[in-house]
Amino acid sequence: MSELDFSQVSWEELWNSTVETLQMLGASALFTLIIGLPLGVLLFLASRSSLTLMKVIYIVLSFIVNILRSVPFIILIVALIPFTRSLVGTSTGVLGTIPPLVIGAAPFFARLVETSLREVDKGVIEAAQAMGASTGQIIRRVLLREALPGLLAALTITVVTLVSYTAMSGMIGGGGLGTLAINYGYYRYETAVMIVAVVLMVVLVQLLQMAGDRLVRHYTRK
C-alpha cells in the first residue's frame, strides 16, 4: 500500500464538495419533511379508520411506501433518471440528486412518523374527540404535539440516512463529498483525499445525531 500523501488534498475542492453535500442534505431534508410528515399522518389516520375508503387508501399507500423502501437507493436513483431530467432538467449534480433523495427518503420518514403517532396515548385522543375537537385540531394539538420527541428522533434518523444517500449518489455524478471520494479514491487511487472526505462525512453524521438527540431531550417530558 502506497504511503498516504495529504499534500494531494485540495482544500478548496474539499470545501466546495462539503457545501454541495450540505445543499443536497438541506433541500432534500426539507422536502422529505414536507411530503413525509403529511403522508405519515395520513397512514396513521387511515389505519385507524373504519371507513372502507380509508382502508383502501391505507392499503394502496402502504403498498407504495413499502415498494419505495424496498428498492436500494443506488438502483432507485438510476431508475428515476428520466423522471429527474423531466422534472429539473438534469440528473447529475446537486439539482439532479435532490428528487431521488426525496423520493427515497420521504416514504422511509412517513413510516417512522406513523410509528411515532402510534405511540400517542389513545386516551388523550379519545378525550379530545369527546370534547368535540375536529380531525385537524386533533392532528395539530394532540398527535403532533404528543409525538414531537418521537418525530424529532425520526427526522434525525432520516437526515442521517440522507447523508449516506448523498454519498451513494456520487456513483452517478451526484456531486458533494461522495463524488469526491469516489473520483479520487476509486478512479485516481488518491486514497488520502478519499479518507479526508469520509472523515468529514463521519463528522457530519455525528453532529447531526448530537443535534437531534439534544432536541429530543429538550422536548421530552420529564
N, C-alpha and C positions, 0 to 999 in steps of 0.2 A: 504494500500500500504506500503510495507516494506521500511525502511529508506535506502537511497542510500549510498553505501559504495564504494567510489572511490579508496580505497586501493586494491580492487579486480583487478583494471586495470593493465594489463601487458603492460608497455610502449614499451618494446622490440617487443612484438607481434603486438602492435598497429603500430609501425614504419614499421615492415615488411609488414603489410597489406596495409599501405599507399603507400609503394614503389610498391607493386603489382598493386594497383589501378592506379598509375602513369604509370606503364609499359603498362597495358592494354589500358589506355587512349592514351598514346603517339603512340603506334603501330597502334591502330585502327583509330586514327585521321589521321595518315599519309596515311594509305591505303584507307581510306574514301576519302581523298583529291585526291589521285592518280586515283581512279576509278570514284568518283563522279563528279569531275570537267570536264573531257572529256565527260562524259555521259550527263551532263547538257548542255555543248556546243552543242553536237550533237542533243539533244532535241530541242534546240533553232533554230539551222540551219534547221533541218528537218521541224519544224513547219512553217518556213517562205518560204520553197522551194515550187515551183510549179510543180516539177517533181513527177510523180506518185510513183516511187520507194521510194523517200524520204518521201512522205506522208504515205506510207505503213510502212516504218521504224519508223516513229513517232508514228503511231497508236500502233504498236507492243511494242515499248519501253515504251510508256506512259502506256500501259496496265500492263506491268510487274512492272513498278515503282509503279503504284497505288496499285497493289496486295501486294507488299512487304511492302508498307507503311501502308496498312490496317491491316496487321497481328500484333496483340500485341506482343511486344518483348519477353515476357516470354514464349509465345507459339512458336514463331519463333525459339528461342534458343533450345527448346525441339525437335521441328520438324527437326532441322538441325543436331542433334546429329550424325546420321550415316554419313552424309557428312563431318562433322567436324572431326570425327575419321579417315575417309579415307584420309582426307587432311593433318592433323597434328599428327595423331596417338593417340589423346586423346580428350575427350570432357569436361574435367574439368581443373581447374587451369587457370593460366594466358594464356598459349598457347591455350588451348581448348576454351577459351572465345573470343579470338580475331576474328576468322572467323565470328561467328554470329553477333558480334558487327559491323563489316564492312558491312556485308550483310544487317543488319538492318538500318545502318546509311547512306550508300552510296546513295540509292535511295532518301532518305529524303534530303540530301545535293544537289543531282543533280537537284531536283525540285526547290530548293532555288536558285541554280545557274541559271537555266532557267529564273526564275522570275527576278533575278538581271539583266540579259542580256536584258530582255525586256525593262528595264528602260533606256537603252542607246538611246540617240537621234538618230532617223532614219536618220536625215540629215547628221550626221557625218559618218554614214555607207555608205550612198549614195555618199558622197563626196569622200570617199576612193575608192569606186568602180569606180567612174568617172575618178579617177587618175590612174586606171589600177591595183590597188592592188589585189593580189591573195587572195583566201579564207583564206589561212594560215596567210597571213600578216594582213588581217582584224581581224582575231581572236586575234593574238598576240598584234598588235599595236593599235587596236581600241577597240574591245569588252572587252578584259580582262583589258586593261588599264583604259577605261572609267568606267567600272563597279567595279573597285577594292574596293572602300569602301563598296559597297553592298556585294561583295564576301567575304570580311573580316567579315562583320556582319553575313552573312550566315554561315561561318565557326565557328564563335563564338557560334551561336545558336546550331549548330550541336555538337560541343565539349561539351557544357553544357548538351545537351541531352544524350551524351555518358556517362556522369557521372552517370546519373540515370540508364542507361542501365547496367553499371558495377555493380551497387548496386543490380539490379534485378537478374543478373547472379549469385549472391550469393545463390539464392534458389536452384541451382543445383551444388553448389560447385565450383563456378567460381573463388573464391579467392578474395583477396582485402578486403576493408572495408565493402562491402556488406555482404560477408560471415561472417566476424567477428561479425557484428551487428546481423545477423540472428542467428548464433550459440549461442552467449551469451545472446541476448535479448529474443529470441523465445524459444530455446531449454533448456537453463540453467537458465532462469529468472534472469540473472545478468544484470539488467537494466542499471547500471552505465556504463558498457563497451559499451552498445548499444548507450547510449546518447553521449559518447565521440566520437564514430565512426560517428554518424550522424552530430555532430558539425563539425568534420573535413571535411566531405563531403560538408557541407554548406559553410565552409570557402573556400574550393577548388573552388566551383562554383562561389563564389563572386570574387575570384582572377582572374579566367578565364574571367569572364564578364568584370571586370575592365580593364584587359589587352586588350581584344578585342575592347572595347569601345575606349580606347586610340589609338589603331591602326587605327580604323575607322576615328576618328577625325583628326589624322595625315595626312591621305591620302585623306580626303575630301577637295575639292577645296573650298576656301572662295568666 
